[in-house]
Amino acid sequence: MTPKGDAGTSGADPTHLDPRTVEAYFRLGAQAAFPLHTDPQIVMRILPQQEEIELLTPAAGPDPDVTALERLDFSRIINDGGEWFRLAVSARDMHYEAYVLMESVVDQMKGGAAFRNAVSDAVHSFKDLLAGRRGLTDEAARGLLGELLVLEHAIDALGEVLAIEAWLGPLAEEHDFAFKDFDAEVKTTKSESRTHLIGSETQLEPEPDRPLYLVSIQLTRAGLAEQGFSLAEAVARTRARLDQTLRTFDAALDRLGWRSADADLYRTRFQLRSTPRAYLVDEAFPAITSDRLDQVIPQRANVVSVSYRVNVTDLDHAVIPAPLNDFCEVPE
C-alpha cells in the first residue's frame, strides 16, 4: 500500500542503499515511496522538495517522544480511513545519514519492536546526528578557504615545511602568516567591494620592524565552472600536497573547527571574483589599533572588544614580497 498524494513512486528496494543512490533520489525532485513491510505496514518516502525522509506505519501503541529533537518531527495522520504514525527527519545537508536513521527504525520494527521503542533505540544510536552538524559559520568557512589559497601558493613557492611553519592562523596569533620578511593578514569576502571584517584592534597592528600586509581575496559562486572549488575540495587538494607536515596540517584544521566527517556540509563552490590584492598596513591605512584608541578614547581600559569593517576597494594596493608577489595583483 502506498499513502495517498505521492508525486512519484519507485519499485526499488530501499534497504541498504548506498550514498550515491540516496543522493540520486533527492536529485529527482519528485517524491518516491517504498513499501517496506506488510506486518506491520511500513512505508518510507523520500521528499526532495522538503529535504525530508518520512516513515509511515499504522498507529499502534504509545507515541514516541521526539519533542526535544530539532531534526525529528512526529505526528498522527489519517490515511485510507485509518490513523497512521508519521515520523519525519530533516535530511538537509545529510541525506544519507537521515536515510540510515530511518532504516534503523525499520529494521527494529521488522524484528518485532514496537514503533515507540524502535524510534527510541534509533535516536539513542544517532544522537550526534540528531543534535545537528552545524559546521563552520559562513564567515569562518570563507576565512579558512582564503587562508588555504594562500597556503597552497606558499607550499608551491617555499615547500611544505616552511609554508606550514609560516601559517599562524590556527594558532590564534594576531596575523595569519609570518613569512621571512613580512606578516600577512588574509581577508576573504563574497561582496563586490573589498570590504572585510576586522575582528580586533590588534589584528591590523604591525609587529615592530615587521611590515604587515592585508591580503584581500574576493570570491563569487562558481556553480559548475571547472575552475570552481569548495572548501572541502581545497582541504583535500592541500592535504594531497603534504607529506611530512600532514599531521601538523590536520591538527591545525582541527583547531579551526574543521571536521573531515562534515566535509559534505561545504558544498558551495567558489571561484575568484578578481585577482587578490595586497595592502600595506602603514600609518596611512584606515586601521583601528590599540595605539590609536589609546590616543582618543577616554578610560580606554573599559573598551573590551572592538570589531569593524574596512573597505579597501579604492585604496592603492602594493607590491607584496615573495612568496606572495605572484599571488597578488601587481599595481600598474
VEXROLO-739930 format. One record per residue (C-alpha): residue number from 1; z, y, x. Coordinates in Angstrom, 3 decimals. Layout:
PT   i       pz       py       px
PT NUM        Z        Y        X
...
//
This chain:
PT   i       pz       py       px
PT   1    0.000    0.000    0.000
PT   2   -0.813    3.481    1.243
PT   3    1.052    6.551   -0.053
PT   4   -0.983    8.921   -2.167
PT   5   -2.625   12.045   -0.828
PT   6   -3.875   10.826    2.556
PT   7   -6.875   12.640    4.013
PT   8   -7.823    9.600    6.019
PT   9   -6.692    6.076    6.835
PT  10   -7.228    3.551    9.560
PT  11   -7.069   -0.205    9.574
PT  12   -5.933   -0.336   13.209
PT  13   -2.582   -1.915   14.040
PT  14   -0.489    0.986   15.372
PT  15    2.157   -1.186   17.065
PT  16    2.188   -0.883   20.839
PT  17   -0.421    1.867   21.008
PT  18   -0.894    3.351   24.441
PT  19   -0.552    7.124   25.031
PT  20   -4.310    7.705   25.102
PT  21   -4.786    6.116   21.673
PT  22   -1.946    8.112   20.142
PT  23   -3.469   11.312   21.524
PT  24   -6.835   10.294   20.051
PT  25   -5.335   10.071   16.556
PT  26   -3.878   13.566   16.890
PT  27   -7.237   14.910   18.054
PT  28   -8.976   13.502   14.959
PT  29   -7.402   16.240   12.869
PT  30   -7.058   14.098    9.719
PT  31   -4.065   12.124    8.523
PT  32   -4.029    8.443    9.458
PT  33   -1.871    5.976    7.517
PT  34   -0.887    2.485    8.702
PT  35    0.832   -0.151    6.516
PT  36    3.172   -1.901    8.971
PT  37    5.236   -4.329    6.944
PT  38    5.390   -5.773    3.442
PT  39    9.053   -6.770    3.015
PT  40   10.303   -4.118    3.116
PT  41    7.194   -1.995    2.749
PT  42    6.825    0.349    5.726
PT  43    4.051    2.883    6.234
PT  44    3.566    5.121    9.270
PT  45    1.483    8.292    9.037
PT  46    0.201   10.475   11.848
PT  47   -0.154   14.089   10.670
PT  48   -2.115   16.102   13.250
PT  49   -2.085   19.369   11.299
PT  50    1.698   19.342   11.047
PT  51    2.167   17.854   14.544
PT  52    4.351   15.162   12.967
PT  53    4.682   11.421   12.634
PT  54    6.372   10.168    9.480
PT  55    7.746    6.855    8.291
PT  56    7.814    5.882    4.594
PT  57    9.709    2.982    3.029
PT  58   11.177    2.301   -0.439
PT  59   14.656    3.788   -0.744
PT  60   17.356    1.167   -0.236
PT  61   20.915    1.740    0.879
PT  62   22.517    4.959    2.142
PT  63   20.614    7.877    3.663
PT  64   20.507    8.209    7.458
PT  65   22.359   11.191    8.892
PT  66   19.930   13.294   10.952
PT  67   21.022   16.768    9.887
PT  68   22.129   17.753   13.404
PT  69   18.809   16.790   14.999
PT  70   16.264   19.578   15.255
PT  71   13.215   17.335   15.598
PT  72   14.020   14.933   12.740
PT  73   13.711   15.558    9.010
PT  74   14.780   13.166    6.240
PT  75   14.099   13.343    2.515
PT  76   13.665   11.189   -0.571
PT  77   10.270   11.402   -2.265
PT  78    8.666    9.924   -5.383
PT  79    5.670    7.710   -4.627
PT  80    3.871    5.424   -7.119
PT  81    6.678    5.967   -9.595
PT  82    9.413    4.871   -7.210
PT  83   11.808    6.541   -4.795
PT  84   10.965    6.312   -1.096
PT  85   12.673    7.356    2.123
PT  86   10.659    9.744    4.279
PT  87   11.592   10.231    7.937
PT  88    9.508   12.735    9.937
PT  89    9.702   13.559   13.622
PT  90    8.197   16.671   15.181
PT  91    5.680   15.444   17.739
PT  92    4.839   18.844   19.173
PT  93    4.344   18.539   22.947
PT  94    5.480   14.900   22.850
PT  95    3.082   12.861   20.740
PT  96    3.634    9.510   22.396
PT  97    7.409    9.834   22.665
PT  98    7.601   10.576   18.932
PT  99    5.458    7.531   18.218
PT 100    7.699    5.272   20.333
PT 101   10.759    6.549   18.461
PT 102    9.226    5.631   15.100
PT 103    8.081    2.284   16.464
PT 104   11.684    1.566   17.434
PT 105   12.841    2.185   13.850
PT 106   10.116   -0.118   12.513
PT 107   10.912   -2.913   14.966
PT 108   14.567   -2.914   13.957
PT 109   13.719   -2.940   10.252
PT 110   11.388   -5.888   10.818
PT 111   14.365   -7.623   12.396
PT 112   16.404   -7.140    9.246
PT 113   18.254   -3.882    9.947
PT 114   18.882   -1.501    7.069
PT 115   16.982    1.786    7.260
PT 116   20.118    3.833    7.982
PT 117   21.173    1.514   10.818
PT 118   17.659    1.339   12.264
PT 119   17.437    5.126   12.379
PT 120   20.935    5.445   13.864
PT 121   20.181    2.984   16.670
PT 122   16.824    4.620   17.444
PT 123   18.395    8.079   17.500
PT 124   21.017    6.868   19.967
PT 125   18.342    5.379   22.235
PT 126   16.209    8.529   22.118
PT 127   18.939   11.172   22.116
PT 128   17.423   13.003   25.094
PT 129   14.051   13.196   23.340
PT 130   15.576   14.485   20.132
PT 131   17.590   17.091   21.989
PT 132   14.217   18.625   22.808
PT 133   12.391   19.139   26.093
PT 134   12.190   22.861   26.432
PT 135   10.813   23.063   29.942
PT 136   10.497   26.342   31.793
PT 137   10.101   29.591   29.911
PT 138    6.589   31.035   29.888
PT 139    7.715   33.719   32.329
PT 140    9.259   31.187   34.715
PT 141    6.257   28.856   34.483
PT 142    3.841   31.694   35.311
PT 143    6.056   32.780   38.170
PT 144    6.106   29.283   39.640
PT 145    2.351   28.960   39.211
PT 146    1.786   32.186   41.136
PT 147    4.073   31.064   43.949
PT 148    2.242   27.739   44.164
PT 149   -1.111   29.519   44.508
PT 150    0.289   31.455   47.456
PT 151    1.920   28.333   48.887
PT 152   -1.333   26.372   48.723
PT 153   -3.088   29.117   50.648
PT 154   -0.285   29.211   53.212
PT 155   -0.495   25.442   53.671
PT 156   -4.195   25.742   54.462
PT 157   -3.570   28.583   56.908
PT 158   -0.321   27.511   58.589
PT 159    0.113   23.833   57.914
PT 160    2.636   22.302   55.573
PT 161    5.756   22.664   57.747
PT 162    5.523   26.412   58.361
PT 163    4.336   27.084   54.810
PT 164    7.259   25.237   53.223
PT 165    9.700   26.947   55.607
PT 166    8.330   30.334   54.544
PT 167    8.765   29.589   50.824
PT 168   12.168   31.020   49.913
PT 169   11.753   31.394   46.145
PT 170   13.536   28.115   45.303
PT 171   16.489   29.130   47.486
PT 172   17.255   32.146   45.269
PT 173   16.610   34.547   48.130
PT 174   15.607   38.120   47.337
PT 175   11.953   37.581   48.287
PT 176    9.668   34.639   47.564
PT 177    8.147   34.240   51.026
PT 178    9.254   35.178   54.526
PT 179    6.319   34.864   56.899
PT 180    6.495   35.627   60.614
PT 181    5.654   39.331   60.361
PT 182    6.443   40.278   56.752
PT 183    8.047   39.294   53.452
PT 184    6.194   38.832   50.168
PT 185    7.358   39.057   46.570
PT 186    4.881   37.265   44.289
PT 187    4.442   38.534   40.742
PT 188    2.198   36.895   38.158
PT 189    1.079   38.313   34.812
PT 190   -1.273   37.471   31.934
PT 191   -1.706   41.116   30.968
PT 192   -4.898   43.084   31.529
PT 193   -2.918   45.553   33.600
PT 194   -0.991   44.651   36.716
PT 195    2.369   45.094   35.019
PT 196    5.158   42.978   36.457
PT 197    8.789   42.288   35.618
PT 198   11.228   43.083   38.410
PT 199   14.466   41.197   37.918
PT 200   16.949   43.184   40.002
PT 201   17.469   46.314   42.070
PT 202   17.243   44.270   45.277
PT 203   14.051   42.350   44.518
PT 204   11.818   45.105   45.905
PT 205   14.208   46.218   48.615
PT 206   12.747   45.573   52.084
PT 207   14.891   43.991   54.767
PT 208   15.484   46.204   57.833
PT 209   12.408   46.276   60.076
PT 210   10.583   43.812   57.800
PT 211    7.545   45.033   55.820
PT 212    7.632   43.903   52.189
PT 213    4.531   43.388   50.068
PT 214    4.308   42.838   46.331
PT 215    1.538   40.288   45.734
PT 216    0.078   40.868   42.262
PT 217   -1.640   37.907   40.572
PT 218   -3.403   38.224   37.217
PT 219   -4.115   35.107   35.168
PT 220   -6.039   34.525   31.961
PT 221   -6.503   31.433   29.825
PT 222   -9.254   29.181   31.164
PT 223   -9.921   26.859   28.235
PT 224  -12.240   24.152   29.553
PT 225  -13.539   26.178   32.503
PT 226  -13.984   23.964   35.555
PT 227  -12.101   26.377   37.791
PT 228   -9.099   26.377   35.457
PT 229   -5.726   24.911   36.380
PT 230   -2.446   24.221   34.621
PT 231    1.000   24.387   36.177
PT 232    1.150   20.591   36.168
PT 233   -2.198   20.424   37.966
PT 234   -1.062   22.982   40.537
PT 235    2.081   20.960   41.236
PT 236    0.082   17.745   41.623
PT 237   -2.504   19.476   43.803
PT 238    0.170   20.903   46.099
PT 239    2.015   17.585   46.358
PT 240   -1.234   15.907   47.400
PT 241   -1.450   18.259   50.403
PT 242    2.007   17.396   51.676
PT 243    3.282   14.546   53.798
PT 244    6.372   15.180   55.898
PT 245    7.586   18.037   53.675
PT 246    7.012   16.314   50.327
PT 247   10.691   15.553   49.756
PT 248   11.631   19.157   50.538
PT 249    8.968   20.393   48.128
PT 250   10.169   18.124   45.321
PT 251   13.758   19.282   45.846
PT 252   12.582   22.899   45.671
PT 253   10.814   22.253   42.374
PT 254   13.945   20.611   41.021
PT 255   15.997   23.711   41.842
PT 256   13.481   25.824   39.933
PT 257   13.816   23.663   36.821
PT 258   10.601   21.670   37.144
PT 259   10.787   18.041   35.971
PT 260    7.864   15.711   36.550
PT 261    8.679   13.936   33.274
PT 262    7.944   17.214   31.476
PT 263    4.529   17.754   33.055
PT 264    2.817   17.266   29.687
PT 265    4.593   20.368   28.372
PT 266    2.488   22.570   30.639
PT 267   -0.972   22.033   29.170
PT 268   -2.223   25.611   29.155
PT 269   -4.915   26.079   31.775
PT 270   -5.429   29.384   33.547
PT 271   -7.868   30.999   35.911
PT 272   -7.651   34.136   37.994
PT 273   -8.451   37.247   35.973
PT 274   -9.043   39.148   39.208
PT 275   -8.582   38.761   42.940
PT 276   -4.893   39.080   43.862
PT 277   -3.845   42.359   45.441
PT 278   -1.041   43.264   47.829
PT 279    1.007   46.473   47.633
PT 280    3.166   47.704   50.481
PT 281    6.639   48.451   49.165
PT 282    7.414   51.624   51.095
PT 283    9.054   54.966   50.315
PT 284    6.159   55.923   48.026
PT 285    6.329   52.731   45.961
PT 286    7.933   53.136   42.488
PT 287   10.742   50.637   43.004
PT 288   14.290   50.839   41.692
PT 289   16.530   49.867   44.599
PT 290   20.242   49.845   45.341
PT 291   19.945   52.808   47.700
PT 292   18.068   54.898   45.143
PT 293   20.533   54.047   42.396
PT 294   23.449   54.970   44.644
PT 295   21.965   58.447   45.024
PT 296   21.529   59.241   41.320
PT 297   23.858   57.067   39.207
PT 298   27.458   58.213   38.686
PT 299   30.010   55.403   39.037
PT 300   27.258   53.191   40.347
PT 301   29.565   50.168   40.665
PT 302   29.685   49.899   36.878
PT 303   25.936   49.218   36.645
PT 304   25.998   45.452   36.966
PT 305   22.409   44.481   36.154
PT 306   19.008   46.137   36.470
PT 307   15.570   44.890   35.420
PT 308   12.376   46.818   34.773
PT 309    8.602   46.571   34.616
PT 310    6.302   48.278   37.059
PT 311    2.569   48.875   36.552
PT 312    0.772   48.882   39.887
PT 313   -2.768   48.918   38.470
PT 314   -3.586   52.431   39.660
PT 315   -1.687   52.276   42.939
PT 316   -3.520   51.900   46.227
PT 317   -3.434   48.286   47.362
PT 318   -3.023   47.423   51.005
PT 319   -4.305   45.101   53.686
PT 320   -1.723   42.342   53.983
PT 321   -1.350   40.486   57.294
PT 322   -2.150   36.816   57.881
PT 323   -1.772   34.292   56.405
PT 324   -2.426   36.149   53.128
PT 325   -5.090   38.506   54.448
PT 326   -7.871   36.420   52.914
PT 327   -5.877   35.556   49.778
PT 328   -5.654   39.172   48.622
PT 329   -8.419   41.682   47.955
PT 330   -9.244   43.965   50.875
PT 331   -9.338   47.680   49.953
PT 332  -12.755   49.333   50.161
//
